[in-house]
Amino acid sequence: MEFSWSELGLARVWMEGATSCHLYDLEKGKKVAALPPDDVRLRVSFEAESGAVLHDRTISLSLLSRVLLPTLVEHTMESVCAHFGIEKQGSETKRLARLLEALLSEAVSLDREVVALVAQLLPSPIAEVLMGILVIPRPAVPEARVLAGRGGEDVGPEEVAVPSAQAALAANGPIASSFGTFEVRTGQLHMAEAIDHAFRHGHAALVEAGPGTGKTFAYLIPAILHLQKNPSDRVLVSTRTRQLQEQLYGKDLPFLVKRLMPDLEVALLKGRENYLCLRRWHALIGELTESLEQDILLPLLAPLVRWIVETQTGDIEENSAFQSDPEARRLWRRLCDSPHHCTGAFCQHCEECFSVLARRRARRADLVVVNHSLLLGDLAVDNVVLGKYTHLVVDEAHTLESVARMAFTRQLTERAFVRLADDLAPSGRRRGWLQRTPFVGGIEPSQRIGDLLSRLRKQVVTVFKQLDENLPDERRADFSALTELSDEIGEMPILLTQLESALDSLSDHIEDEEPLKELEGFIRIVQGLRDVVSAMSIPPSENTVHWFERSPHTLAFHATPMDVAPFLEQLLYPRLKSLVLTSATLSLAGSFEYICRSIGLTDDAFAISSMIAESPFAYEDRMRILVPRYIPPAHGELPSYALALATLIASLSERTGKNGLALFTSYAMMQAVKEMLPAHVNTLVQGELSRRALIDQFRSADRPMWLLGTESFWEGVDFPGEELEILLISRLPFPVPTDPVLAAMGDRMMRTGRDPFMELSLPLAGMKLRQGIGRLIRTTGDRGLVFLTDQRIVTRGYGKLLAKSLPVKIETMADANTLLSEAVSWFDSSS
């Protein structure tokens, strides 16, 4: 230990555990008394509840761990103790003492400027303890120090000359030699061959590859080998989910690059809002230090201090301590990089700017991993972020159309106006840009612009109140023009033009380049708001739908393109030499017609090839899909159907003792089922906890558990082995018929003689159904039963088309006894 307890004023403290409390002598390492004396100076507790009321002289080890170990995945007492190797043996108070020692030793090892800033941000008594550390000599730091949450170097074989992707994936290839057990997968080989062909011949390849195929290696290996032979080319790999992005960049690519092309430059790039802006960081600390809210807000910034010094990327996703705090996340808008707040080359932090460095790395890289939103958003600004690339691989390509639609959507909210006004001249305790900026020439801009902002605030409140009152009493619906809903809306473009002019006139009275660049950003925001208001004040164009959406605290208006194909045809395809689209669900009954039509992919752009990769899973032996014919219709009365589902879930839980996931298409049905479930059925319900917490609790359950989820659980979650053995699909996942965008698309189709059900609703339902059923079998050892309780899969003609896309044939069950007996006997026979 690099310090003594007495020099930090911690010789004796009151340890407050969850099950026991004692006065503890830290110098002697033992309990002194069971009751605290009246003059006890300090208390130590691991209180993790957000907003928990602690004694004003309490050192919160939960807070201290979040500040000192910000990249640790979790900050429960168990996970923090595990990080330091503190075992559960012994009393709880002794564990608290050892944890306090470990955390303070961590603080002693840090740069003293980091400790000083943390002490400035945190409340007493933690601040006082940290100030005491400043006078303790810092121990020597080992050269090869690995930070919490970071892995070491992957050690493997050196580069091997590989003639083709097939050779790389062969039984005697460099990939196989790196695994203890390696199995050649036919589907993976054929997929890699198809993608290699697309790269070499400039084609578009559509490849459907389900779980277990090894699709990431099947497209990364051809991409790497192509770059080896064509060094002037550049490959972009785009995914929808952050999880897959991190897997590609942090795991798959390092493994493959080391073995196939060690000098290949690879980069990960996210949207600017993911990176911390150092200029805004320093400005916010200064602003909050002078604020009346400093005691509340400054501690929220403390988990960023050490991370900022040690991070190589500035990507806030690394900082789980900050990300897991809802109050802290609200401050991120004032900390993240933003094109409207960026001062560019005039910023004193430009050379160390995380966002700039990330973009520079991406521009230099041969292969860049991005997400769909960044890929499509960059198209709208002429590729100023991503630069030129020649080949594009789109994973999770079934979402490309919907993400493109949102990328080209324009939005209008009351909050956007309030944020603009607050950033310029807050009405509350904050100091805005106008108060912080020095002006020359004897002008006083605050009054004129303050008057305009005051008028704008009042106008916005009036307009949005009118809009809310005159809109239909629905959560989401279309509208024609804002001018039809508010007679005050016409004043807003005029007021915004006046504000733009007033801001523009300030440029002659600002000498420093940094605030001048900020001013330009504010002017662009004003122009953008004016343009959106003007565009939504008239009826939409032929390919656009205007729609609104109500949430508990927000009324948002959108202008969304119905057909994204023209954007991709004009902005994306002409710049590419080849294109690869892959996903577990791209086809319907073996046809790729929908995905091609929805994104405008035709033979005019590329020669197109498509394939469905062979699955390594023996689905016939590992899965059954059962349809109970005795259950009421899914599209009938909700109470009777919900009762039937609750009864089925309860019976399955009792008879099989297996974990189950029930997928719903609406919150109303999910809640109705939850309320009808017997109390003895252990359940987790979406909305009760965060998605991550639900997944963690479901995985760690020590008795049979059912997880009830809606939209976000239909894809992107993996529960291998015994974590999930029963899947219930409550309803065929057709799009909501009242969705304003899809309804407008359907109306447009009907006007041109097309069938919106067969050409739009059915393909979307088919892809989503397969995504949902795909939650069950994720590895070769998985097994389970699917209960598809919507009988339309067997009673309607279109059901045959949906069933044809599923991995096994559907079986019908005539009554509950037969179904339950089949379930029990199947699990018994396969155990």
TAJOHU-V864244 format. One record per residue. N is the residue number from 0. SS is DSSP state (2 for helix, 1 for strand, 0 for the rest). PSI is psi in whole degrees, -180 to 180 (NA if undefined). D_CENTER is the distance of its C-alpha to the mean C-alpha in Angstrom with 1 decimal. Layout:
# TAJOHU-V864244
n=[N:N]
ss=[SS:SS]
psi=[PSI:PSI]
d_center=[D_CENTER:D_CENTER]
This chain:
# TAJOHU-V864244
n=[0:1:2:3:4:5:6:7:8:9:10:11:12:13:14:15:16:17:18:19:20:21:22:23:24:25:26:27:28:29:30:31:32:33:34:35:36:37:38:39:40:41:42:43:44:45:46:47:48:49:50:51:52:53:54:55:56:57:58:59:60:61:62:63:64:65:66:67:68:69:70:71:72:73:74:75:76:77:78:79:80:81:82:83:84:85:86:87:88:89:90:91:92:93:94:95:96:97:98:99:100:101:102:103:104:105:106:107:108:109:110:111:112:113:114:115:116:117:118:119:120:121:122:123:124:125:126:127:128:129:130:131:132:133:134:135:136:137:138:139:140:141:142:143:144:145:146:147:148:149:150:151:152:153:154:155:156:157:158:159:160:161:162:163:164:165:166:167:168:169:170:171:172:173:174:175:176:177:178:179:180:181:182:183:184:185:186:187:188:189:190:191:192:193:194:195:196:197:198:199:200:201:202:203:204:205:206:207:208:209:210:211:212:213:214:215:216:217:218:219:220:221:222:223:224:225:226:227:228:229:230:231:232:233:234:235:236:237:238:239:240:241:242:243:244:245:246:247:248:249:250:251:252:253:254:255:256:257:258:259:260:261:262:263:264:265:266:267:268:269:270:271:272:273:274:275:276:277:278:279:280:281:282:283:284:285:286:287:288:289:290:291:292:293:294:295:296:297:298:299:300:301:302:303:304:305:306:307:308:309:310:311:312:313:314:315:316:317:318:319:320:321:322:323:324:325:326:327:328:329:330:331:332:333:334:335:336:337:338:339:340:341:342:343:344:345:346:347:348:349:350:351:352:353:354:355:356:357:358:359:360:361:362:363:364:365:366:367:368:369:370:371:372:373:374:375:376:377:378:379:380:381:382:383:384:385:386:387:388:389:390:391:392:393:394:395:396:397:398:399:400:401:402:403:404:405:406:407:408:409:410:411:412:413:414:415:416:417:418:419:420:421:422:423:424:425:426:427:428:429:430:431:432:433:434:435:436:437:438:439:440:441:442:443:444:445:446:447:448:449:450:451:452:453:454:455:456:457:458:459:460:461:462:463:464:465:466:467:468:469:470:471:472:473:474:475:476:477:478:479:480:481:482:483:484:485:486:487:488:489:490:491:492:493:494:495:496:497:498:499:500:501:502:503:504:505:506:507:508:509:510:511:512:513:514:515:516:517:518:519:520:521:522:523:524:525:526:527:528:529:530:531:532:533:534:535:536:537:538:539:540:541:542:543:544:545:546:547:548:549:550:551:552:553:554:555:556:557:558:559:560:561:562:563:564:565:566:567:568:569:570:571:572:573:574:575:576:577:578:579:580:581:582:583:584:585:586:587:588:589:590:591:592:593:594:595:596:597:598:599:600:601:602:603:604:605:606:607:608:609:610:611:612:613:614:615:616:617:618:619:620:621:622:623:624:625:626:627:628:629:630:631:632:633:634:635:636:637:638:639:640:641:642:643:644:645:646:647:648:649:650:651:652:653:654:655:656:657:658:659:660:661:662:663:664:665:666:667:668:669:670:671:672:673:674:675:676:677:678:679:680:681:682:683:684:685:686:687:688:689:690:691:692:693:694:695:696:697:698:699:700:701:702:703:704:705:706:707:708:709:710:711:712:713:714:715:716:717:718:719:720:721:722:723:724:725:726:727:728:729:730:731:732:733:734:735:736:737:738:739:740:741:742:743:744:745:746:747:748:749:750:751:752:753:754:755:756:757:758:759:760:761:762:763:764:765:766:767:768:769:770:771:772:773:774:775:776:777:778:779:780:781:782:783:784:785:786:787:788:789:790:791:792:793:794:795:796:797:798:799:800:801:802:803:804:805:806:807:808:809:810:811:812:813:814:815:816:817:818:819:820:821:822:823:824:825:826:827:828:829:830]
ss=[0:0:0:0:0:2:2:2:0:0:0:1:1:1:1:1:0:0:0:0:1:1:1:1:1:0:0:0:0:1:1:1:1:0:0:0:0:0:0:0:0:0:1:1:1:0:0:0:0:0:0:0:0:0:0:0:0:1:1:1:2:2:2:2:2:2:2:2:0:0:0:0:0:0:0:0:2:2:2:2:2:2:2:2:0:0:0:0:0:0:0:2:2:2:2:2:2:2:2:2:2:2:2:2:2:2:2:2:0:0:0:2:2:2:2:2:2:2:2:2:2:0:0:0:0:2:2:2:2:2:2:2:2:0:0:0:0:0:0:0:0:0:0:0:0:0:0:0:0:0:0:0:0:0:0:0:0:0:0:0:0:0:0:0:2:2:2:2:0:0:0:0:0:0:0:2:2:2:0:0:0:0:0:0:0:2:2:2:2:2:2:2:2:2:2:2:2:2:2:2:2:0:0:1:1:1:1:1:0:0:0:0:0:0:2:2:2:2:2:2:2:2:2:2:2:2:2:2:2:0:0:0:0:0:1:1:1:1:1:0:0:2:2:2:2:2:2:2:2:2:2:2:2:2:2:2:2:2:2:2:0:0:0:0:0:1:1:1:0:0:0:2:2:2:1:1:0:2:2:2:2:2:2:2:2:2:2:2:2:0:0:0:0:2:2:2:2:2:2:2:2:2:2:2:2:2:2:2:2:2:0:0:0:0:1:2:2:2:0:2:2:2:2:0:0:2:2:2:2:0:0:2:2:2:0:1:0:0:0:0:0:0:0:2:2:2:0:0:0:2:2:2:0:2:2:2:2:2:2:2:2:2:2:2:0:0:1:1:1:1:1:2:2:2:2:2:2:2:2:0:0:0:0:0:0:0:0:0:0:0:1:1:1:1:0:0:2:2:2:2:2:2:2:2:2:2:2:0:0:1:1:1:1:2:2:2:2:2:2:2:2:2:2:2:2:0:0:0:0:0:0:0:2:2:2:2:0:0:0:0:0:0:0:0:2:2:2:2:2:2:2:2:2:2:2:2:2:2:2:2:2:2:2:2:2:2:2:2:2:2:0:0:0:0:0:1:1:1:0:0:0:2:2:2:0:0:0:0:0:2:2:2:2:2:2:2:2:2:2:2:2:2:2:2:2:2:2:2:2:0:0:0:2:2:2:2:2:2:2:2:2:2:2:2:2:2:2:2:2:2:2:2:2:2:2:2:0:0:0:0:0:0:0:1:1:1:1:1:1:1:0:0:0:0:1:1:1:1:1:1:1:0:0:0:2:2:2:2:2:2:2:0:2:2:2:0:0:1:1:1:1:1:1:0:0:0:0:1:0:0:1:0:2:2:2:2:2:2:0:0:0:0:0:0:0:0:0:1:1:1:1:1:0:0:0:0:0:0:2:2:2:2:1:1:1:1:1:1:0:0:0:0:0:0:0:0:0:2:2:2:2:2:2:2:2:2:2:2:2:2:2:2:2:2:2:2:0:0:0:1:1:1:1:0:0:0:2:2:2:2:2:2:2:2:2:2:0:0:0:0:0:0:1:1:1:1:0:0:1:0:2:2:2:2:2:2:2:2:2:2:0:0:0:0:0:1:1:1:1:0:2:2:2:0:0:0:0:0:0:0:2:2:2:0:0:1:1:1:1:0:0:0:0:0:0:0:0:0:0:2:2:2:2:2:2:2:2:2:2:2:2:0:0:0:0:2:2:2:2:2:2:2:2:2:2:2:2:2:2:2:2:2:2:0:0:0:0:0:0:0:0:0:0:1:1:1:1:1:0:0:0:2:2:2:2:0:2:2:2:2:2:2:2:2:0:0:0:0:0:1:1:1:1:0:0:2:2:2:2:2:2:2:2:2:2:2:2:2:2:0:0]
psi=[131:8:167:147:-37:-36:-16:5:29:29:-44:130:159:114:119:96:175:-29:-16:151:137:152:129:131:103:-30:-41:-13:40:161:147:-43:159:-17:138:134:159:-28:18:131:-45:150:150:130:151:76:115:-7:133:129:10:142:116:159:141:-5:32:133:112:112:-25:-49:-43:-39:-36:-33:-42:-23:61:-23:1:138:-44:157:37:163:-38:-45:-36:-41:-41:-37:-39:0:27:114:164:-8:147:179:160:-39:-34:-38:-41:-40:-44:-36:-40:-44:-44:-42:-41:-33:-36:-43:-40:-31:-10:159:139:-26:-36:-47:-42:-43:-39:-43:-35:-33:-27:156:169:147:-5:-41:-41:-40:-43:-36:-34:-29:-27:-27:-3:131:138:129:158:135:126:146:-45:70:129:125:161:131:0:144:171:-175:139:124:125:-172:160:174:137:134:122:122:-26:167:-37:-40:-36:-34:6:165:-28:18:177:-24:-47:-37:-14:-5:144:-43:127:132:123:128:121:-44:-39:-42:-45:-37:-46:-38:-42:-40:-39:-41:-41:-42:-46:-33:3:41:173:126:125:119:118:122:112:-177:142:-7:-31:42:-29:-43:-34:-23:-26:-39:-49:-35:-45:-45:-33:-42:-29:-38:-18:74:-17:-11:167:132:135:132:121:135:164:-42:146:-35:-46:-37:-49:-36:-45:-50:-37:-18:-61:-48:-45:-40:-47:-41:-42:-34:-24:-35:78:-26:6:132:124:143:154:129:132:176:153:-30:-7:-13:141:137:118:-37:-43:-31:-52:-39:-40:-39:-45:-41:-46:-29:-31:0:153:-14:13:-37:-26:-44:-35:-42:-24:-24:-14:-39:-8:-20:-58:-41:-41:-38:-35:-21:146:-13:-30:11:117:-18:-23:-29:86:-29:-46:-44:-30:-3:110:-38:-39:-42:-28:-23:-13:-34:-28:2:-26:160:146:134:-28:-21:0:133:6:-137:-16:-8:136:-14:13:-45:-20:10:126:-43:-44:-44:-39:-41:-35:-44:-41:-40:-33:-23:150:-32:126:131:125:180:165:-39:-43:-44:-49:-36:-34:-29:-35:-18:29:39:36:-21:-52:-20:-163:135:151:-25:139:128:122:107:160:43:-13:-17:0:-43:-49:-39:-39:-40:-43:-31:-32:12:141:140:149:124:157:-35:-33:-40:-41:-41:-42:-49:-41:-36:-34:-51:86:146:-11:-132:-16:158:124:-175:-39:-36:-29:-19:128:129:150:164:10:22:158:90:-23:-41:-48:-50:-34:-40:-42:-41:-37:-44:-39:-42:-47:-42:-42:-44:-45:-47:-48:-28:-44:-45:-45:-40:-32:-8:156:151:65:159:-39:136:167:164:164:-61:143:-30:-21:-12:-17:128:-3:-12:-29:-21:-21:-45:-35:-45:-39:-35:-41:-40:-40:-44:-42:-41:-41:-35:-16:-19:-29:-8:17:123:-34:137:-32:-53:-26:-41:-36:-41:-43:-37:-43:-40:-40:-38:-45:-45:-42:-42:-42:-41:-40:-43:-44:-42:-37:-5:-5:159:150:161:176:-35:15:144:133:132:159:162:128:136:173:-32:4:142:115:141:141:148:109:134:138:-44:115:-7:-45:-36:-46:-38:-36:-38:-26:-59:-39:-22:-2:145:-34:162:134:126:126:151:166:-18:96:-19:166:116:38:-3:137:18:-43:-49:-40:-44:-40:-28:11:31:109:172:-15:-29:-45:158:128:132:151:151:155:113:140:133:142:-6:138:78:-38:-28:-18:-10:146:146:115:134:110:118:-10:-10:144:161:138:-28:14:-146:133:-47:-45:-38:-43:-39:-41:-41:-43:-41:-42:-46:-45:-43:-43:-40:-43:-43:-32:-30:28:156:143:151:123:122:130:160:-2:149:-35:-46:-41:-46:-37:-41:-44:-45:-25:-7:139:153:-26:-9:119:122:151:135:131:135:-24:-32:173:160:-44:-42:-38:-46:-45:-44:-37:-43:-34:4:135:7:162:134:145:131:124:121:162:-137:-54:-8:-1:-20:162:12:139:126:84:159:-137:-4:-32:121:-8:132:129:122:111:-23:145:128:61:148:149:122:-22:1:122:-34:-49:-34:-42:-39:-41:-43:-40:-40:-45:-34:-23:15:15:163:105:-27:-51:-31:-13:-63:-46:-46:-40:-42:-40:-44:-40:-37:-43:-35:-43:-49:-28:-9:-22:-48:106:-22:168:-22:-3:154:162:177:140:128:107:102:0:107:-9:-19:-23:-15:-19:152:-39:-17:-34:-37:-41:-43:-32:-23:-7:157:-24:164:149:140:139:147:128:-31:169:-41:-43:-45:-47:-38:-41:-42:-48:-46:-34:-44:-38:-40:-25:6:NA]
d_center=[40.1:40.3:41.3:43.6:42.5:45.4:44.6:41.3:43.1:41.5:44.7:44.4:41.4:40.7:38.1:36.2:34.7:33.4:36.6:39.1:40.0:42.6:44.1:43.3:45.3:42.8:45.8:47.4:44.3:45.5:45.6:48.3:48.3:46.6:47.0:45.9:48.8:48.8:48.4:45.3:43.5:39.9:37.7:34.8:32.2:28.8:27.6:23.8:23.7:22.0:25.0:27.6:31.0:32.6:36.1:36.3:37.5:34.7:32.7:29.3:28.2:24.7:24.4:26.2:24.0:20.8:22.7:24.3:21.6:18.4:16.6:17.8:15.2:17.0:19.7:21.9:25.5:25.6:22.8:24.3:27.8:26.7:25.4:28.9:30.7:32.1:33.3:33.8:37.5:39.6:39.3:36.2:37.8:38.5:34.8:33.9:36.6:35.4:31.8:33.1:35.1:32.3:30.0:32.9:33.8:30.3:30.9:34.4:33.0:30.9:32.2:34.2:32.6:29.3:31.1:32.9:29.9:28.2:31.5:31.6:28.3:28.8:31.4:34.7:35.6:32.7:33.6:37.2:36.5:34.3:37.1:39.5:37.5:38.1:41.7:41.1:41.3:38.1:38.6:38.3:34.8:34.9:34.1:31.6:29.4:26.1:23.6:21.7:18.7:20.0:21.8:25.2:26.5:26.6:30.3:31.6:34.2:35.0:34.5:36.4:37.7:36.1:37.7:35.1:31.8:34.0:35.9:32.8:31.7:35.3:36.7:38.4:35.7:33.8:30.7:32.9:34.7:31.7:31.0:33.4:33.0:32.2:32.6:33.1:31.0:32.8:29.8:28.0:31.3:31.8:28.3:28.7:32.1:30.9:28.3:30.9:33.3:30.8:30.4:34.2:35.3:32.8:31.7:28.6:27.6:25.7:25.1:23.9:23.1:22.2:21.1:23.4:24.6:23.1:21.8:19.8:23.2:25.0:23.4:22.9:26.6:28.1:26.1:27.2:30.8:30.9:30.0:32.7:35.2:33.9:33.0:33.0:30.1:26.4:23.6:20.0:17.5:14.6:11.7:9.2:6.6:5.6:7.8:10.6:10.5:11.2:13.7:15.5:15.9:16.4:18.4:19.8:20.8:22.6:24.4:25.6:26.3:28.5:30.5:30.8:30.6:30.2:30.7:27.9:25.6:21.9:19.0:15.3:14.4:11.5:12.1:14.5:12.6:10.7:14.2:16.7:19.9:22.9:25.3:23.2:22.8:26.6:27.2:25.1:26.9:30.2:29.4:28.4:31.3:33.6:31.8:33.1:29.6:29.5:30.0:26.9:24.5:25.7:24.7:21.1:21.2:23.0:20.1:19.5:23.2:23.5:20.1:21.1:24.3:23.0:19.8:20.4:17.3:16.5:12.7:11.5:8.9:12.3:13.5:12.6:15.6:14.6:11.0:12.5:15.1:14.6:17.7:16.6:13.3:15.8:17.6:14.8:16.0:19.3:18.3:15.9:17.6:18.5:21.1:23.0:23.5:24.0:27.7:27.5:30.5:32.1:29.5:31.0:27.8:27.4:28.4:25.9:23.0:19.7:18.5:22.0:22.2:19.0:20.4:23.7:22.6:20.9:24.1:26.2:24.2:25.6:22.3:18.9:15.4:13.2:10.7:12.3:11.6:13.4:15.9:17.0:16.9:19.1:21.5:22.2:23.4:25.5:23.3:24.0:20.8:20.8:24.5:26.5:25.3:27.5:25.5:22.1:20.4:17.7:16.0:14.4:16.9:17.4:14.6:16.2:18.4:16.1:13.7:17.0:18.3:15.7:15.9:19.6:19.5:21.1:20.4:22.8:22.3:24.7:22.1:22.2:25.9:25.8:23.5:25.9:28.8:27.4:26.5:30.1:32.1:30.5:32.7:31.9:32.2:30.1:31.8:30.5:31.0:34.5:35.6:34.3:35.7:39.4:41.4:44.8:47.8:48.4:46.0:44.1:41.0:39.5:41.9:41.6:37.9:37.6:39.8:37.7:34.4:36.2:37.4:33.9:32.4:35.2:35.0:31.3:31.9:34.8:33.2:30.0:32.4:34.5:31.6:30.4:34.0:34.8:31.8:32.1:31.1:28.0:24.3:23.8:26.6:27.9:30.3:32.7:33.1:32.4:36.1:37.0:35.1:36.1:39.4:37.9:35.1:37.6:38.1:34.6:34.8:38.2:36.9:33.9:36.5:38.6:35.8:35.0:38.7:39.0:36.1:37.5:40.8:39.4:38.9:42.7:42.5:39.7:40.9:37.8:35.5:32.3:32.7:34.1:30.8:29.0:31.5:30.7:27.0:28.1:30.5:27.8:25.7:29.0:29.8:26.4:26.8:30.4:29.6:27.0:29.5:32.3:30.5:29.7:33.2:34.7:34.1:31.4:32.4:32.9:29.5:27.6:26.9:26.7:24.9:23.9:21.5:22.3:20.1:21.7:21.6:21.0:23.0:21.3:23.2:22.0:23.9:22.3:24.0:25.0:25.7:23.4:25.8:28.0:25.3:24.4:28.1:29.0:26.2:24.7:27.2:30.2:28.7:27.9:30.4:28.4:25.3:23.6:21.5:20.4:18.6:19.8:20.7:22.4:25.8:27.7:30.8:30.8:30.6:28.1:29.7:26.9:24.2:26.8:28.1:24.7:23.8:27.4:28.0:31.8:34.6:35.2:32.2:32.4:34.3:31.9:31.8:29.9:29.8:28.5:28.2:30.1:28.3:29.5:29.1:32.3:30.8:34.3:34.8:31.4:30.4:32.2:31.1:33.4:34.0:36.0:38.6:39.9:36.8:37.1:35.5:31.7:32.4:35.2:35.5:32.4:34.4:36.3:33.4:31.2:34.2:34.6:31.0:31.3:34.6:33.3:30.4:32.9:35.4:33.0:31.8:35.5:36.9:34.4:32.7:29.5:25.9:24.6:21.5:22.4:20.3:21.2:21.0:21.5:21.1:24.9:25.8:23.4:25.0:28.4:28.2:26.9:29.9:32.3:31.3:34.0:33.2:33.7:30.7:27.8:24.7:21.1:19.9:16.5:16.6:18.8:16.1:12.4:10.8:10.8:14.3:15.5:14.6:16.3:19.3:19.7:20.0:22.3:24.5:28.2:29.5:28.6:25.5:24.1:20.5:20.4:17.3:16.7:14.3:11.0:13.4:15.3:13.2:10.8:12.7:15.7:18.7:21.5:25.1:26.3:22.9:23.1:26.4:26.5:24.3:25.4:24.6:25.9:26.2:25.9:22.6:24.4:22.7:23.7:27.0:26.7:23.5:25.0:23.6:24.5:27.7:28.7:27.9:30.1:32.9:32.9:33.3:36.1:37.9:38.1:39.3:36.1:34.9:31.4:31.2:31.9:30.2:27.0:26.5:27.7:25.7:22.4:23.4:24.5:21.3:19.3:22.1:22.0:18.3:19.1:22.2:20.4:18.7:22.2:23.5:21.2:23.9:27.7:28.5:26.6:28.7:28.6:29.5:27.9:29.4:29.0:30.7:30.8:34.3:33.8:32.6:36.4:38.2:37.0:37.8:34.3:33.4:35.2:32.9:29.8:31.5:32.5:28.9:28.4:29.0:32.1:34.6:34.4:36.9:38.2:39.4:42.2:42.0:40.1:42.5:42.2:38.4:38.2:41.0:39.3:36.1:38.0:40.2:37.5:35.6:39.0:40.0:36.8:36.6]
